[in-house]
Amino acid sequence: RLRGMQADARAIENESVSARVQGLEVFQSARSVALFVSMPEEVATWTLISRAFADRKRVYIPVVTSYERCEMRLLEALGEGDIRSWRANHWGIPEPPLDEQRRDALTDADALDLMILPGVAFDAHARRLGQGKGFYDRLISRFEARAASPSHPCPLPFLLGIGLSPQFVPEVRHIF
């Protein structure tokens, strides 16, 4: 259903999603936010990325560190030009270079306030279905472990899944 969306309807929904997110208290008050650089079939995120930089938020972007283990990190982006200068991965998504010193949201002394998540499907029970490899699930588990750590507890970031109307379904079911 998502691929069948007309370009004008997609543009209108992208603007609406961006405006709704920007209007949320959790976005407005966040000092740091993790965002994904969207693929063509996903909800567009460049407006949110631009707004976050304009609001002087610390912005973290995912980078795959192991395709075999389906692991990724969230590394700081220094601006839109920085992101546009990055090499694209095999999905065509620009990723922060691993060979540069950048803040990592998981090891940063400051807590990550908000993590905006992509997905294939979402439901009214705050469940999301990703692409199926578990990259975000593993990353979120690492943030949960950090929050539970008695030596360095850090609050979990607020998790916010965003998508377009065809991605919202009555119920997301995980099949294992």
Beta strands, then each sheet from edge to edge (+ up, - down):
strand 1: 32-34
strand 2: 58-66
strand 3: 71-77
strand 4: 114-117
strand 5: 121-122
strand 6: 128-129
strand 7: 158-161
sheet 1: 3+ 2- 1- 4- 7-
sheet 2: 5+ 6-
end
